[in-house]
Amino acid sequence: MKKIAWALLAGLAISTVQMGNMAHAQYTGGQVANTPTTVAEVLKNGTDDQRVTLRGQIVRRLYGDKYIFSDSTGEIRVDIDQDEWPAGQPINEKTMVEIIGKVDVDWGRVTEVDVKVLRIAK
């Protein structure tokens, strides 16, 4: 009997979470904004998992998904997965882009930004 009660309780919890997610999907108002910042600010004060928005250029590819991003304040390594590149829009070192991502700070490693959104800046 206890197993049935636990199963029903777990099912109710899952249903509640799913209904809560559906309610959020209907929300069309404002959201917490990413922190607009500069490369220099990220390198000096960036914290692990901090959300950031940067505007500048991707100036070179290092290897794999690792690139160097530059703005007027400096350069930082960024990790851009293949599926984040805008389809059909070539980007070179002169293209102004906006990246939205999370700062990745690990002890003994280079600080980088894990890019979640890459778009050509307007």
C-alpha positions as a Markdown table, in Angstrom:
| # | Residue | x | y | z |
|---|---|---|---|---|
| 1 | Met | 0.0 | 0.0 | 0.0 |
| 2 | Lys | 2.8 | 2.4 | 0.8 |
| 3 | Lys | 4.4 | 1.7 | -2.6 |
| 4 | Ile | 1.1 | 2.7 | -4.3 |
| 5 | Ala | 0.9 | 5.9 | -2.2 |
| 6 | Trp | 4.4 | 6.9 | -3.1 |
| 7 | Ala | 3.8 | 6.2 | -6.8 |
| 8 | Leu | 0.7 | 8.4 | -6.7 |
| 9 | Leu | 2.5 | 11.1 | -4.9 |
| 10 | Ala | 5.4 | 11.0 | -7.4 |
| 11 | Gly | 2.9 | 11.2 | -10.3 |
| 12 | Leu | 1.2 | 14.2 | -8.7 |
| 13 | Ala | 4.6 | 15.9 | -8.2 |
| 14 | Ile | 5.6 | 15.3 | -11.8 |
| 15 | Ser | 2.2 | 16.6 | -13.1 |
| 16 | Thr | 2.5 | 19.7 | -11.0 |
| 17 | Val | 6.0 | 20.4 | -12.3 |
| 18 | Gln | 4.9 | 19.9 | -15.9 |
| 19 | Met | 1.9 | 22.2 | -15.4 |
| 20 | Gly | 4.2 | 24.8 | -13.9 |
| 21 | Asn | 6.4 | 24.6 | -16.9 |
| 22 | Met | 3.4 | 25.1 | -19.2 |
| 23 | Ala | 2.5 | 28.2 | -17.3 |
| 24 | His | 5.9 | 29.7 | -17.7 |
| 25 | Ala | 5.8 | 28.9 | -21.5 |
| 26 | Gln | 2.8 | 31.3 | -21.7 |
| 27 | Tyr | 4.6 | 34.2 | -20.0 |
| 28 | Thr | 5.4 | 37.0 | -22.4 |
| 29 | Gly | 6.6 | 39.8 | -20.1 |
| 30 | Gly | 10.1 | 40.9 | -19.2 |
| 31 | Gln | 12.9 | 38.7 | -17.9 |
| 32 | Val | 16.0 | 39.1 | -15.9 |
| 33 | Ala | 18.5 | 40.6 | -18.4 |
| 34 | Asn | 21.9 | 39.2 | -19.1 |
| 35 | Thr | 24.6 | 41.5 | -17.6 |
| 36 | Pro | 25.9 | 43.6 | -20.5 |
| 37 | Thr | 29.7 | 43.8 | -19.9 |
| 38 | Thr | 33.1 | 44.1 | -21.5 |
| 39 | Val | 35.9 | 41.6 | -21.9 |
| 40 | Ala | 38.0 | 43.5 | -19.4 |
| 41 | Glu | 35.2 | 43.4 | -16.8 |
| 42 | Val | 34.8 | 39.6 | -17.3 |
| 43 | Leu | 38.5 | 39.0 | -16.9 |
| 44 | Lys | 38.7 | 41.2 | -13.8 |
| 45 | Asn | 35.5 | 40.5 | -12.0 |
| 46 | Gly | 33.8 | 37.6 | -13.8 |
| 47 | Thr | 32.4 | 34.8 | -11.6 |
| 48 | Asp | 31.7 | 31.2 | -12.6 |
| 49 | Asp | 28.3 | 30.8 | -14.3 |
| 50 | Gln | 27.8 | 34.6 | -14.5 |
| 51 | Arg | 25.6 | 35.4 | -17.5 |
| 52 | Val | 27.1 | 38.0 | -19.8 |
| 53 | Thr | 26.4 | 39.7 | -23.1 |
| 54 | Leu | 29.4 | 40.9 | -25.1 |
| 55 | Arg | 29.6 | 42.8 | -28.4 |
| 56 | Gly | 32.7 | 42.7 | -30.6 |
| 57 | Gln | 34.3 | 40.4 | -33.1 |
| 58 | Ile | 35.5 | 36.8 | -33.3 |
| 59 | Val | 39.0 | 37.4 | -34.4 |
| 60 | Arg | 40.4 | 33.9 | -34.8 |
| 61 | Arg | 39.8 | 30.2 | -34.2 |
| 62 | Leu | 42.1 | 28.4 | -31.9 |
| 63 | Tyr | 41.0 | 24.8 | -32.2 |
| 64 | Gly | 37.8 | 22.8 | -32.1 |
| 65 | Asp | 35.0 | 25.0 | -30.7 |
| 66 | Lys | 37.5 | 27.5 | -29.1 |
| 67 | Tyr | 37.8 | 31.0 | -30.6 |
| 68 | Ile | 39.2 | 34.4 | -29.5 |
| 69 | Phe | 36.6 | 37.1 | -29.0 |
| 70 | Ser | 37.7 | 40.7 | -29.0 |
| 71 | Asp | 36.1 | 44.0 | -28.0 |
| 72 | Ser | 37.6 | 47.4 | -27.4 |
| 73 | Thr | 38.8 | 46.4 | -23.9 |
| 74 | Gly | 40.6 | 43.1 | -24.6 |
| 75 | Glu | 40.4 | 39.5 | -25.8 |
| 76 | Ile | 38.9 | 36.4 | -24.2 |
| 77 | Arg | 38.6 | 32.8 | -25.2 |
| 78 | Val | 35.1 | 31.7 | -26.1 |
| 79 | Asp | 33.6 | 28.2 | -26.6 |
| 80 | Ile | 31.0 | 28.2 | -29.5 |
| 81 | Asp | 29.3 | 24.9 | -30.3 |
| 82 | Gln | 28.7 | 24.3 | -34.0 |
| 83 | Asp | 24.9 | 24.6 | -33.6 |
| 84 | Glu | 25.2 | 28.2 | -32.2 |
| 85 | Trp | 26.5 | 29.6 | -35.4 |
| 86 | Pro | 23.8 | 31.5 | -37.4 |
| 87 | Ala | 22.8 | 29.5 | -40.4 |
| 88 | Gly | 23.7 | 31.0 | -43.8 |
| 89 | Gln | 25.4 | 34.0 | -42.2 |
| 90 | Pro | 29.2 | 34.1 | -42.8 |
| 91 | Ile | 31.2 | 35.6 | -40.0 |
| 92 | Asn | 34.7 | 36.9 | -40.2 |
| 93 | Glu | 37.1 | 38.9 | -38.0 |
| 94 | Lys | 35.4 | 42.2 | -39.1 |
| 95 | Thr | 31.8 | 41.1 | -38.4 |
| 96 | Met | 30.3 | 42.8 | -35.3 |
| 97 | Val | 28.6 | 40.1 | -33.2 |
| 98 | Glu | 26.8 | 39.8 | -30.0 |
| 99 | Ile | 27.3 | 36.8 | -27.8 |
| 100 | Ile | 25.3 | 35.7 | -24.8 |
| 101 | Gly | 26.8 | 33.1 | -22.5 |
| 102 | Lys | 28.1 | 32.1 | -19.2 |
| 103 | Val | 31.5 | 32.8 | -17.7 |
| 104 | Asp | 33.6 | 29.6 | -17.1 |
| 105 | Val | 36.2 | 30.2 | -14.4 |
| 106 | Asp | 38.1 | 27.1 | -13.3 |
| 107 | Trp | 41.1 | 27.1 | -11.0 |
| 108 | Gly | 44.3 | 26.9 | -13.1 |
| 109 | Arg | 42.5 | 27.4 | -16.4 |
| 110 | Val | 41.9 | 30.3 | -18.7 |
| 111 | Thr | 38.7 | 32.2 | -18.1 |
| 112 | Glu | 36.4 | 31.8 | -21.0 |
| 113 | Val | 32.8 | 32.3 | -22.1 |
| 114 | Asp | 30.6 | 29.4 | -23.0 |
| 115 | Val | 28.5 | 30.9 | -25.7 |
| 116 | Lys | 24.7 | 30.0 | -25.7 |
| 117 | Val | 23.6 | 32.6 | -28.3 |
| 118 | Leu | 25.6 | 34.1 | -31.2 |
| 119 | Arg | 24.1 | 36.6 | -33.5 |
| 120 | Ile | 25.2 | 39.3 | -35.8 |
| 121 | Ala | 24.9 | 42.7 | -34.1 |
| 122 | Lys | 22.7 | 45.3 | -35.7 |
